Amino acid sequence: MPVFKKSMLILLIIVLGAAMGTYYSLAEDDNEPMETATAQVTDSVPADNFAVYVCGAVKNPGVVLLSPASRVSDAVNSCGGVLPNADMEKINMAQPIKDGMQITVPDKGQGTGNKPTDSPVSAGDKVNINQAGVDELTKIPGVGKATAQRIIDYRTQNGPFTELEDLMKIKGIGKAKFEKLAPRITL
């Protein structure tokens, strides 16, 4: 009987280990940030292509598959190009794409209201840090040309900001400066 008990104990340990491994694997899947149709498309994308979601002022919004060397302009053109109401000054068409990124082409009524980007930013306006150029960013009190360029460089290298607090990852923007900028910025 002792051999039988040892065998049962070993079998029980193996079954418990497999159950725990399955549980943790499923728990990790539940913590993934986005489980959408886009995520399902990405799972089936060949390793040498990126899946990018293009929406906003484009002719045919949707998920497109592109080579890793592609730019935002390639993604937009893959969706049939922009609509006449697209605000091309608020999107960096030269930005390299990343797998799973979302590209929103704004229309002229988005961002800083219905004003063109060369108009002054009033106290009630918010600047979209994912779309603004240097000139628009420098209209935010406390942001000079150097800081504005660092914001754009960060965006180009890391993709769009996902939360306002990410702005503190930029050299020269600490907690105190961020708190002054926060009421004037948006994603």
GIVENBEL-V53528 format. One record per helix or strand. SS is the DSSP state (alpha for helix, beta for strand). FROM is the first residue (numbers start at 1). TO is the last residue. If there is no record, write none. Layout:
# GIVENBEL-V53528
((SS | FROM | TO) (SS | FROM | TO))
This chain:
# GIVENBEL-V53528
((alpha | 2 | 30) (alpha | 37 | 43) (beta | 49 | 56) (beta | 58 | 58) (beta | 62 | 67) (beta | 71 | 71) (alpha | 72 | 78) (beta | 82 | 82) (beta | 86 | 86) (alpha | 88 | 90) (beta | 96 | 96) (beta | 102 | 105) (beta | 107 | 107) (beta | 127 | 128) (alpha | 134 | 137) (alpha | 145 | 158) (alpha | 164 | 169) (alpha | 175 | 182) (beta | 185 | 186))
